Amino acid sequence: MYPIQEDIDAVAAVTRSIEGKKRALERLRPLSNTTVRRLEADFNLEMTFNSNAIEGNTLTLQETDLVLHRGLTIGNKTLREHFEATNHEKAITFIRSCIRKKIKFSKELILDLHAVIMKDIDAQSGLFRRTQLRILGATHIPPNFVKVESLIDALCQWYYDNERKMPAWLLAAAVHFQIAHIHPFADGNGRTARLMMNLILLGKGYPPAVILHVDRKKYYRTLQEADAGKWRAYHTFIGKAVERSLVIWLSACTTGARTEKLGFMTLSEASRHCDYSFEYLSLLARKGRIPAIKLRRNWVITREALDEYLQEIEKRRKKK
């Protein structure tokens, strides 16, 4: 069902890098409760904003924060967008609860998660689709709806057959891909796939992986390539997301560690490598338009992420 042996060399290299950082994080345990609570709150916001933005939600990072933590209604934003934000945060709480209760990976778990994600948004929340779908802009045609339930049953069986055979990050990536491929719901498939991926990562002791909305085109491209049997880009993409989260946690939990040792620089430093001021980069970060993250109250970004953003901006300028 999933090509465990495909792209074996690249997968092995990614696994070594990820598991090395995971071991480094394990050596720091037990982690400070204050640090863990802050990191979890930051990641809950990041996951909610980015996952919804990938699906077209127009709330900015700051607006998402206001909706979730101050209960504010944002003008010129739809009721659906507000529900998407609050529901997603509840869905994160739900998967953490499932892990604590040791709820088994099952069809019922996937349906229950979808019900939380789509509550008050879709009348079919928590139900498999009953019609055929086309994914806008994608070449992949999801399986006929009559096959959905049996395919999800097969996925659950596949999970238990392979749980101890695959690295945790690859297992999570595989489940994410298969849910996206089956597209079991009328709406909310992407959010369900990403949250199920993180349920697996969290259950295996990893921090959650965030697919950044600024990487939306690359994300969809790697999924399409995987659909066509070309797995390297997809594995690399998900692996980088997992590794990014590990680096953030390591940086936050290592006393006195310099962020640049883990590949980050402050936005003030970043402004020296581009034509944008620190103030403008900070504005972009707060709006979620660049892949910056907060470490100890400071926005930081990797040189690679900054360069990719600048290249994308240059491409847009040339098209005009």
CORSULUR-V419146 format. One record per backbone hydrogen bond with DSSP energy under -0.5 kcal/mol. NH is the residue of the N-H (numbers start at 1). CO is the residue of the C=O. E is the energy in kcal/mol with one decimal. If there is no record, write none. Layout:
NH	CO	E
NH	CO	E
//
This chain:
4	2	-2.0
6	3	-1.1
8	5	-0.9
11	7	-2.3
12	8	-2.2
13	9	-2.0
14	10	-2.3
15	11	-2.6
16	12	-2.3
17	13	-1.8
18	14	-2.6
19	15	-3.1
20	16	-1.7
21	17	-1.5
22	18	-2.4
23	19	-2.3
24	20	-1.7
25	21	-2.2
26	22	-2.3
27	23	-1.8
28	24	-0.6
28	25	-1.1
29	26	-1.2
36	32	-2.6
37	33	-2.5
38	34	-2.1
39	35	-2.7
40	36	-2.9
41	37	-2.2
42	38	-2.4
43	39	-2.8
44	40	-2.5
45	41	-1.9
46	42	-2.5
47	43	-3.2
48	44	-2.2
49	45	-2.8
50	46	-2.6
51	47	-2.5
52	48	-1.9
53	49	-2.4
54	50	-2.2
55	51	-0.9
56	53	-1.6
57	52	-2.4
62	286	-1.0
64	60	-2.7
65	61	-2.0
66	62	-2.1
67	63	-2.4
68	64	-2.5
69	65	-2.7
70	66	-1.6
71	67	-0.5
72	66	-1.7
75	73	-0.5
77	74	-1.3
82	78	-1.5
83	79	-2.5
84	80	-2.9
85	81	-1.5
86	82	-2.3
87	83	-3.1
88	84	-1.7
89	85	-1.8
90	86	-2.0
91	87	-2.3
92	88	-1.9
93	89	-2.1
94	90	-2.3
95	91	-2.3
96	92	-2.1
97	93	-2.1
98	94	-2.3
99	95	-1.9
100	96	-2.1
101	97	-2.4
102	99	-0.9
103	98	-2.8
110	106	-1.9
111	107	-2.3
112	108	-2.6
113	109	-2.5
114	110	-2.2
115	111	-2.1
116	112	-1.6
117	113	-2.3
118	114	-2.4
119	116	-0.8
121	118	-2.1
122	118	-2.2
125	122	-1.7
127	124	-2.0
129	184	-2.8
135	140	-0.6
136	134	-0.7
138	135	-2.2
142	140	-0.6
147	144	-2.2
148	145	-1.0
151	147	-2.3
152	148	-2.4
153	149	-2.2
154	150	-2.2
155	151	-2.1
156	152	-2.3
157	153	-2.0
158	154	-2.7
159	155	-2.6
160	156	-1.6
161	157	-1.9
162	158	-1.6
163	159	-1.3
165	162	-1.4
166	162	-1.3
171	167	-2.5
172	168	-2.4
173	169	-2.2
174	170	-2.5
175	171	-2.2
176	172	-2.4
177	173	-2.5
178	174	-2.5
179	175	-2.3
180	176	-2.2
181	177	-2.6
182	178	-2.5
183	179	-2.5
192	188	-1.9
193	189	-2.7
194	190	-2.5
195	191	-2.3
196	192	-2.5
197	193	-2.0
198	194	-1.8
199	195	-2.1
200	196	-1.8
201	197	-2.1
202	198	-2.9
203	199	-2.0
204	200	-1.3
204	201	-0.6
205	202	-1.5
206	201	-2.8
211	209	-0.5
212	210	-0.8
215	212	-1.6
216	213	-1.7
219	215	-3.0
220	216	-2.5
221	217	-2.2
222	218	-2.5
223	219	-1.8
224	220	-2.2
225	221	-2.4
226	222	-2.2
227	223	-2.2
228	224	-1.3
229	226	-1.8
230	225	-3.0
231	229	-0.8
235	231	-2.7
236	232	-2.7
237	233	-2.4
238	234	-2.6
239	235	-2.5
240	236	-2.3
241	237	-1.6
242	238	-2.3
243	239	-2.5
244	240	-2.7
245	241	-1.6
246	242	-1.8
247	243	-2.4
248	244	-2.1
249	245	-2.4
250	246	-2.6
251	247	-2.6
252	248	-2.3
253	249	-2.0
254	250	-1.1
255	253	-0.8
257	254	-1.8
261	258	-1.6
262	258	-0.5
262	259	-1.4
263	260	-1.4
264	259	-2.0
265	301	-2.2
267	299	-1.3
270	266	-2.4
271	267	-1.9
272	269	-1.2
273	270	-1.8
274	271	-0.8
281	277	-2.4
282	278	-2.3
283	279	-1.9
284	280	-2.4
285	281	-2.3
286	282	-2.4
287	283	-1.7
288	285	-1.1
289	284	-2.9
290	284	-0.7
292	290	-2.4
293	300	-2.6
295	298	-3.3
298	295	-2.0
300	293	-3.1
301	265	-2.5
303	263	-0.7
306	302	-2.2
307	303	-2.7
308	304	-2.2
309	305	-2.0
310	306	-2.5
311	307	-2.4
312	308	-2.0
313	309	-2.3
314	310	-2.2
315	311	-2.1
316	312	-2.0
317	313	-2.1
318	314	-1.9
319	315	-1.4
320	316	-1.0
320	317	-0.5
//
